Structure formats: structure tokens, C-alpha cells
Amino acid sequence: MRVSALPVLLAAALLAGAGCATTVEGNGSIAEGVVTGAPTSSTDPDSGGSPDPTGSSDPTGTSAAPRPTTDPDLVQQRLLCVLERASIISINSQFNKTKNRDVQIRVLRTGATTISGQLSRSGLPAGDKIRKAGQGVLDQLNKLVRAASSGGAPSTTPYNTATQRFQQACGTL
């Protein structure tokens, strides 16, 4: 199986849409009780602040616009989901397309190597729910490779169950 840039491009495209916030234009103020972590303007004359109706602490408008905060773990989880889903689709498609046992084993082995690399590069801790679900898929792929390489006829049901669990875990993000 040849590694393709398609899963990486697909991941980048999906993350670009999944991680971006919509820009809203207009004037107003933040509702009471909303925590933003951003500095607020002050109307206290002792603080040196000025009552700015836009809520900006920079009445000149020269400071950069605030950026939405993102959870780096969530970004890594989503990236792993996109990459591993693409790998699973590729593995399944190539496996089902060929009837040659040696080629099927090679597809599974290459797929296991690909997923192993994705998991290790994800940067997620071993206890992370997405990483654990992805590891479950890898474990089942490795079992299939070992059993088939030694002449056995392993069931793909545990692998299919692991991929379904991975999909469900990714669906919670």
C-alpha cells in the first residue's frame, strides 16, 4: 500500500472547517456572567480606563483583534480521528478489493504501521479516550496480521468492532 498525501490534505481541510470560529461584526457588550479571559474596559476614573462603548480597552483600534481560544487536545483528537478514519477506509477498501491472501496480509501490515505512526505522532497521552480507541484498532490489526501470517483464518469481527468503537469515540468530540 502506497502512503498518500490525501489523508493529510483531507485532515487539514476538515480541521480548517472544524476549528474556526465565525466572525461576527457589530457593536455591543458581553452578556453579564460570560467569562472570556480577555481584559475588560473600566469606567473607574482611578484606574485610568475610559468608558469605551465598544468594550475595547484600545480606543484607537490599533491592537490586534482577539483570537478565539482553542483546546490543543481537542485539535489533536480531531486530527487523529480524521487521519485514522481515512486509514481505516483505505485499509478496508484495499483489503476487500484483493482476494490474494499475501496481498491482504501486506495491506493489514502496512495499515498497522500507518496507524501506529499516527498514534505516536498525535501527541495525545496513552489514557486519552480517542488515543485508546485508536490503539484498540491497531491492536486488532496486529492480531489479524499475526494470525493470518501464521496460516490461521482469523475473524475480522474484533477489528470491525474496534473500528466502530473508534468511530463512536470520535463522534463524541
Phi, psi and omega in degrees: 000129180270131180285134185244155177280351182304312180299324180291317178295319178298317180298316180297318180295317181291320179292326178299321179280326186280331187260000185264150177257155177279138178277131179242129180254152177140182179243156179161193179225161180285138181299149180300135178090355178277125180267125182245334184080356180267152178294149179245157178282160181235144175255005179286118182298333180288339183273350181084000181280160178240148179287095181264120184294342180275353181081004182275140175273001179237089184294344180280341179077017183270347180280157180293150178294145180295145179257145177292144178278144178233148178272113183299327178294319179296320178298315180295320178297314180296320179297315178298319179300313182296312182294314183289324176300316179298320179294317180299316179299316180296315179300309182299316181297312181293321180298313183289334182289328184256147177250357179279120184301318180297320178292319178300317179297319179296320178299314180296317181296315179295319178298319178297320178296318179298311182294322177301316178296319179298317180296315183290326180278350183296332182078002180277144178292156182303331182276354180298139186297323180287318179297318179298318179294320177295322177295326177299320177295314180299317179301317180290324175298315180297322177295318177299315181298313181299312183293316181291323180293333180268012175094000180283172177238076186288151176281142176270000182302314179298323177296314179298321178296318179296320179292325177294320178296320178297315179300318179295318179298317179293328179293345180274354183283000000 
